[in-house]
């Protein structure tokens, strides 16, 4: 075997070992987030009280109405509100263009379900889960929330909010019969997203779009 062939063989084996190591590390990071979130996760009627329910954005239908995933999140938060578990609902999502307004769609749906407009707060710059958690503390002055989202998304959301200085518990919003293919994709996607969450919290420290404080409870 020539020296060049030996080098190529070494690099090939090294690439394989690095790929396997990366997969193992990524999986372990996801497991860590799952273990972190498990004791902080509740179903709606067992949720600890909190001043605010933080509803995280998800996809919209073509007509701008909430998709089924987002409807489940809003409906679960509304249940918490009428059960007296929360006082306000903070709806955080993407409004990066005039044609895509997650917070506005969430608000419209919550109003249809009977929530008074005075108890709905909108965050139009929650483009990522990290941004929503960061802004909940930095802009809206929150120190304690209950996060409302699906079970595949909740562990990472809990990790991020707690890492960014918010005492957060979570309530799952898995009410609909999702397609198995979609649900499997979401769970797989969260493996990489969990690794990104570690990177953002411990190394990257990105700062989302900010602005003047808008405390939900000024006193």
C-alpha atoms as a printed R data frame, in Angstrom:
    type eleno elety resid chain resno       x      y      z
1   ATOM     1    CA   UNK     A     1   0.000  0.000  0.000
2   ATOM     2    CA   UNK     A     2   1.449  3.337 -1.048
3   ATOM     3    CA   UNK     A     3   1.847  6.267  1.417
4   ATOM     4    CA   UNK     A     4  -0.959  8.129 -0.373
5   ATOM     5    CA   UNK     A     5  -3.302  5.160 -0.014
6   ATOM     6    CA   UNK     A     6  -2.457  4.942  3.678
7   ATOM     7    CA   UNK     A     7  -3.262  8.611  4.157
8   ATOM     8    CA   UNK     A     8  -6.560  8.250  2.306
9   ATOM     9    CA   UNK     A     9  -7.449  5.183  4.358
10  ATOM    10    CA   UNK     A    10  -6.607  6.986  7.601
11  ATOM    11    CA   UNK     A    11  -8.694 10.009  6.664
12  ATOM    12    CA   UNK     A    12 -11.603  7.774  5.657
13  ATOM    13    CA   UNK     A    13 -11.551  5.954  8.999
14  ATOM    14    CA   UNK     A    14 -11.164  9.236 10.857
15  ATOM    15    CA   UNK     A    15 -14.225 10.658  9.090
16  ATOM    16    CA   UNK     A    16 -16.251  7.582 10.040
17  ATOM    17    CA   UNK     A    17 -15.177  7.777 13.694
18  ATOM    18    CA   UNK     A    18 -15.942 11.496 13.837
19  ATOM    19    CA   UNK     A    19 -19.366 10.961 12.294
20  ATOM    20    CA   UNK     A    20 -20.207  8.189 14.759
21  ATOM    21    CA   UNK     A    21 -18.931 10.277 17.647
22  ATOM    22    CA   UNK     A    22 -21.015 13.252 16.548
23  ATOM    23    CA   UNK     A    23 -24.146 11.121 16.343
24  ATOM    24    CA   UNK     A    24 -23.544  9.705 19.806
25  ATOM    25    CA   UNK     A    25 -22.866 13.144 21.281
26  ATOM    26    CA   UNK     A    26 -25.952 14.641 19.648
27  ATOM    27    CA   UNK     A    27 -28.087 11.800 20.968
28  ATOM    28    CA   UNK     A    28 -26.698 12.217 24.481
29  ATOM    29    CA   UNK     A    29 -27.442 15.947 24.400
30  ATOM    30    CA   UNK     A    30 -31.032 15.210 23.439
31  ATOM    31    CA   UNK     A    31 -31.341 12.654 26.236
32  ATOM    32    CA   UNK     A    32 -30.022 15.253 28.675
33  ATOM    33    CA   UNK     A    33 -32.683 17.740 27.650
34  ATOM    34    CA   UNK     A    34 -35.397 15.086 27.906
35  ATOM    35    CA   UNK     A    35 -34.276 14.196 31.430
36  ATOM    36    CA   UNK     A    36 -34.157 17.876 32.391
37  ATOM    37    CA   UNK     A    37 -37.680 18.521 31.155
38  ATOM    38    CA   UNK     A    38 -39.389 15.422 32.485
39  ATOM    39    CA   UNK     A    39 -39.979 16.560 36.113
40  ATOM    40    CA   UNK     A    40 -41.104 19.977 34.887
41  ATOM    41    CA   UNK     A    41 -43.756 18.616 32.485
42  ATOM    42    CA   UNK     A    42 -47.420 18.368 33.398
43  ATOM    43    CA   UNK     A    43 -50.825 17.817 31.877
44  ATOM    44    CA   UNK     A    44 -53.175 20.781 31.983
45  ATOM    45    CA   UNK     A    45 -55.279 19.951 35.051
46  ATOM    46    CA   UNK     A    46 -52.139 19.200 37.121
47  ATOM    47    CA   UNK     A    47 -50.147 22.271 36.105
48  ATOM    48    CA   UNK     A    48 -48.662 24.452 38.845
49  ATOM    49    CA   UNK     A    49 -49.948 28.014 38.833
50  ATOM    50    CA   UNK     A    50 -47.902 30.708 37.119
51  ATOM    51    CA   UNK     A    51 -48.561 34.362 36.300
52  ATOM    52    CA   UNK     A    52 -48.335 33.781 32.553
53  ATOM    53    CA   UNK     A    53 -48.742 30.993 30.016
54  ATOM    54    CA   UNK     A    54 -46.126 31.319 27.280
55  ATOM    55    CA   UNK     A    55 -47.513 29.968 23.998
56  ATOM    56    CA   UNK     A    56 -44.843 29.365 21.369
57  ATOM    57    CA   UNK     A    57 -45.555 29.896 17.691
58  ATOM    58    CA   UNK     A    58 -45.987 27.197 15.060
59  ATOM    59    CA   UNK     A    59 -47.152 27.013 11.464
60  ATOM    60    CA   UNK     A    60 -50.094 28.826  9.933
61  ATOM    61    CA   UNK     A    61 -52.529 27.695  7.289
62  ATOM    62    CA   UNK     A    62 -52.438 29.334  3.874
63  ATOM    63    CA   UNK     A    63 -55.250 31.666  4.875
64  ATOM    64    CA   UNK     A    64 -53.236 32.903  7.872
65  ATOM    65    CA   UNK     A    65 -55.219 31.002 10.493
66  ATOM    66    CA   UNK     A    66 -53.464 28.805 13.063
67  ATOM    67    CA   UNK     A    67 -52.488 25.335 11.910
68  ATOM    68    CA   UNK     A    68 -53.631 22.328 13.911
69  ATOM    69    CA   UNK     A    69 -50.460 22.290 16.023
70  ATOM    70    CA   UNK     A    70 -50.824 25.961 16.913
71  ATOM    71    CA   UNK     A    71 -54.529 25.575 17.613
72  ATOM    72    CA   UNK     A    72 -53.732 22.879 20.154
73  ATOM    73    CA   UNK     A    73 -51.232 25.157 21.901
74  ATOM    74    CA   UNK     A    74 -53.638 28.073 22.088
75  ATOM    75    CA   UNK     A    75 -56.558 25.910 23.202
76  ATOM    76    CA   UNK     A    76 -54.476 24.350 25.986
77  ATOM    77    CA   UNK     A    77 -53.355 27.778 27.193
78  ATOM    78    CA   UNK     A    78 -56.970 28.944 27.178
79  ATOM    79    CA   UNK     A    79 -57.904 25.943 29.315
80  ATOM    80    CA   UNK     A    80 -55.219 26.961 31.817
81  ATOM    81    CA   UNK     A    81 -56.534 30.508 31.811
82  ATOM    82    CA   UNK     A    82 -60.137 29.561 32.537
83  ATOM    83    CA   UNK     A    83 -58.987 27.061 35.179
84  ATOM    84    CA   UNK     A    84 -57.315 29.956 37.009
85  ATOM    85    CA   UNK     A    85 -53.815 28.512 36.608
86  ATOM    86    CA   UNK     A    86 -52.543 31.622 34.787
87  ATOM    87    CA   UNK     A    87 -53.520 35.285 34.742
88  ATOM    88    CA   UNK     A    88 -52.270 36.256 31.285
89  ATOM    89    CA   UNK     A    89 -51.323 34.542 28.050
90  ATOM    90    CA   UNK     A    90 -48.165 35.632 26.223
91  ATOM    91    CA   UNK     A    91 -48.290 34.588 22.587
92  ATOM    92    CA   UNK     A    92 -44.843 34.617 21.031
93  ATOM    93    CA   UNK     A    93 -44.226 33.889 17.382
94  ATOM    94    CA   UNK     A    94 -42.894 34.985 14.036
95  ATOM    95    CA   UNK     A    95 -44.123 38.164 12.397
96  ATOM    96    CA   UNK     A    96 -41.122 38.786 10.161
97  ATOM    97    CA   UNK     A    97 -43.356 39.850  7.259
98  ATOM    98    CA   UNK     A    98 -46.775 41.412  6.827
99  ATOM    99    CA   UNK     A    99 -47.939 38.156  5.250
100 ATOM   100    CA   UNK     A   100 -47.044 35.936  8.208
101 ATOM   101    CA   UNK     A   101 -48.365 36.804 11.652
102 ATOM   102    CA   UNK     A   102 -48.309 33.971 14.179
103 ATOM   103    CA   UNK     A   103 -49.071 36.113 17.269
104 ATOM   104    CA   UNK     A   104 -51.998 37.787 15.539
105 ATOM   105    CA   UNK     A   105 -53.430 34.442 14.472
106 ATOM   106    CA   UNK     A   106 -53.056 33.077 18.000
107 ATOM   107    CA   UNK     A   107 -54.799 36.109 19.458
108 ATOM   108    CA   UNK     A   108 -57.723 35.845 17.037
109 ATOM   109    CA   UNK     A   109 -58.217 32.200 17.950
110 ATOM   110    CA   UNK     A   110 -58.004 32.887 21.690
111 ATOM   111    CA   UNK     A   111 -60.589 35.648 21.347
112 ATOM   112    CA   UNK     A   112 -62.912 33.188 19.625
113 ATOM   113    CA   UNK     A   113 -62.456 30.877 22.617
114 ATOM   114    CA   UNK     A   114 -63.544 33.644 24.984
115 ATOM   115    CA   UNK     A   115 -60.330 35.062 26.430
116 ATOM   116    CA   UNK     A   116 -60.596 38.814 27.126
117 ATOM   117    CA   UNK     A   117 -58.303 40.887 24.934
118 ATOM   118    CA   UNK     A   118 -56.894 42.591 28.036
119 ATOM   119    CA   UNK     A   119 -55.358 39.307 29.178
120 ATOM   120    CA   UNK     A   120 -53.610 38.528 25.879
121 ATOM   121    CA   UNK     A   121 -50.089 39.841 25.289
122 ATOM   122    CA   UNK     A   122 -48.340 39.524 21.925
123 ATOM   123    CA   UNK     A   123 -44.644 39.110 21.194
124 ATOM   124    CA   UNK     A   124 -44.101 39.679 17.486
125 ATOM   125    CA   UNK     A   125 -40.361 38.890 17.534
126 ATOM   126    CA   UNK     A   126 -40.432 35.297 18.792
127 ATOM   127    CA   UNK     A   127 -38.841 33.939 15.646
128 ATOM   128    CA   UNK     A   128 -37.168 31.049 17.484
129 ATOM   129    CA   UNK     A   129 -37.798 29.315 20.783
130 ATOM   130    CA   UNK     A   130 -34.586 30.884 22.101
131 ATOM   131    CA   UNK     A   131 -35.844 34.343 21.125
132 ATOM   132    CA   UNK     A   132 -39.220 33.773 22.789
133 ATOM   133    CA   UNK     A   133 -37.624 32.715 26.080
134 ATOM   134    CA   UNK     A   134 -35.036 35.501 25.979
135 ATOM   135    CA   UNK     A   135 -37.618 38.194 25.277
136 ATOM   136    CA   UNK     A   136 -40.045 36.847 27.894
137 ATOM   137    CA   UNK     A   137 -37.476 37.840 30.511
138 ATOM   138    CA   UNK     A   138 -35.745 40.827 28.872
139 ATOM   139    CA   UNK     A   139 -38.778 42.579 27.354
140 ATOM   140    CA   UNK     A   140 -41.802 41.354 29.305
141 ATOM   141    CA   UNK     A   141 -40.140 41.096 32.715
142 ATOM   142    CA   UNK     A   142 -41.233 37.537 33.456
143 ATOM   143    CA   UNK     A   143 -39.523 35.380 36.053
144 ATOM   144    CA   UNK     A   144 -41.994 32.502 36.109
145 ATOM   145    CA   UNK     A   145 -44.073 30.989 33.295
146 ATOM   146    CA   UNK     A   146 -45.777 27.818 32.202
147 ATOM   147    CA   UNK     A   147 -44.820 26.949 28.626
148 ATOM   148    CA   UNK     A   148 -47.481 25.483 26.370
149 ATOM   149    CA   UNK     A   149 -46.366 23.413 23.401
150 ATOM   150    CA   UNK     A   150 -46.261 19.830 22.121
151 ATOM   151    CA   UNK     A   151 -44.326 17.101 23.910
152 ATOM   152    CA   UNK     A   152 -41.650 16.897 21.210
153 ATOM   153    CA   UNK     A   153 -40.885 20.615 21.610
154 ATOM   154    CA   UNK     A   154 -41.435 21.096 25.332
155 ATOM   155    CA   UNK     A   155 -38.151 19.690 26.771
156 ATOM   156    CA   UNK     A   156 -36.015 22.069 24.687
157 ATOM   157    CA   UNK     A   157 -38.308 24.987 25.517
158 ATOM   158    CA   UNK     A   158 -38.018 24.241 29.229
159 ATOM   159    CA   UNK     A   159 -34.248 23.974 29.000
160 ATOM   160    CA   UNK     A   160 -33.936 27.290 27.186
161 ATOM   161    CA   UNK     A   161 -36.273 29.286 29.412
162 ATOM   162    CA   UNK     A   162 -34.722 27.985 32.626
163 ATOM   163    CA   UNK     A   163 -31.200 28.565 31.276
164 ATOM   164    CA   UNK     A   164 -32.174 32.148 30.407
165 ATOM   165    CA   UNK     A   165 -33.347 32.965 33.913
166 ATOM   166    CA   UNK     A   166 -37.035 32.037 33.912
167 ATOM   167    CA   UNK     A   167 -38.516 29.515 36.330
168 ATOM   168    CA   UNK     A   168 -40.494 27.496 33.805
169 ATOM   169    CA   UNK     A   169 -42.748 24.479 33.926
170 ATOM   170    CA   UNK     A   170 -44.548 23.092 30.919
171 ATOM   171    CA   UNK     A   171 -47.879 21.709 29.791
172 ATOM   172    CA   UNK     A   172 -48.196 19.425 26.793
173 ATOM   173    CA   UNK     A   173 -50.657 20.330 24.058
174 ATOM   174    CA   UNK     A   174 -50.891 17.041 22.182
175 ATOM   175    CA   UNK     A   175 -54.633 17.094 21.584
176 ATOM   176    CA   UNK     A   176 -54.898 16.384 17.872
177 ATOM   177    CA   UNK     A   177 -54.371 13.202 15.916
178 ATOM   178    CA   UNK     A   178 -51.211 14.228 14.086
179 ATOM   179    CA   UNK     A   179 -49.958 12.312 11.087
180 ATOM   180    CA   UNK     A   180 -47.360  9.753 12.125
181 ATOM   181    CA   UNK     A   181 -44.931 10.940  9.459
182 ATOM   182    CA   UNK     A   182 -45.150 14.539 10.670
183 ATOM   183    CA   UNK     A   183 -44.832 13.623 14.327
184 ATOM   184    CA   UNK     A   184 -41.814 11.414 13.617
185 ATOM   185    CA   UNK     A   185 -40.172 14.224 11.651
186 ATOM   186    CA   UNK     A   186 -40.733 16.689 14.501
187 ATOM   187    CA   UNK     A   187 -39.163 14.349 17.046
188 ATOM   188    CA   UNK     A   188 -36.141 13.719 14.811
189 ATOM   189    CA   UNK     A   189 -35.708 17.422 14.106
190 ATOM   190    CA   UNK     A   190 -35.624 18.111 17.839
191 ATOM   191    CA   UNK     A   191 -32.450 16.020 18.163
192 ATOM   192    CA   UNK     A   192 -30.472 18.570 16.159
193 ATOM   193    CA   UNK     A   193 -32.405 21.491 17.633
194 ATOM   194    CA   UNK     A   194 -31.472 20.338 21.135
195 ATOM   195    CA   UNK     A   195 -27.775 20.370 20.225
196 ATOM   196    CA   UNK     A   196 -28.246 23.907 18.866
197 ATOM   197    CA   UNK     A   197 -29.892 24.919 22.149
198 ATOM   198    CA   UNK     A   198 -26.803 23.835 24.099
199 ATOM   199    CA   UNK     A   199 -24.606 25.771 21.687
200 ATOM   200    CA   UNK     A   200 -26.675 28.947 22.028
201 ATOM   201    CA   UNK     A   201 -26.836 28.799 25.834
202 ATOM   202    CA   UNK     A   202 -23.263 27.862 26.651
203 ATOM   203    CA   UNK     A   203 -21.191 29.190 23.740
204 ATOM   204    CA   UNK     A   204 -22.907 31.402 21.175
205 ATOM   205    CA   UNK     A   205 -25.128 33.600 23.395
206 ATOM   206    CA   UNK     A   206 -27.081 35.167 20.489
207 ATOM   207    CA   UNK     A   207 -29.108 38.277 21.216
208 ATOM   208    CA   UNK     A   208 -32.516 38.381 19.557
209 ATOM   209    CA   UNK     A   209 -34.304 41.448 18.320
210 ATOM   210    CA   UNK     A   210 -34.966 43.607 21.376
211 ATOM   211    CA   UNK     A   211 -36.572 46.940 22.151
212 ATOM   212    CA   UNK     A   212 -37.918 48.942 25.088
213 ATOM   213    CA   UNK     A   213 -39.229 46.927 28.059
214 ATOM   214    CA   UNK     A   214 -42.936 46.103 28.037
215 ATOM   215    CA   UNK     A   215 -43.498 44.535 31.467
216 ATOM   216    CA   UNK     A   216 -46.706 42.535 31.680
217 ATOM   217    CA   UNK     A   217 -46.940 43.287 35.399
218 ATOM   218    CA   UNK     A   218 -45.444 46.787 35.767
219 ATOM   219    CA   UNK     A   219 -45.636 46.758 39.566
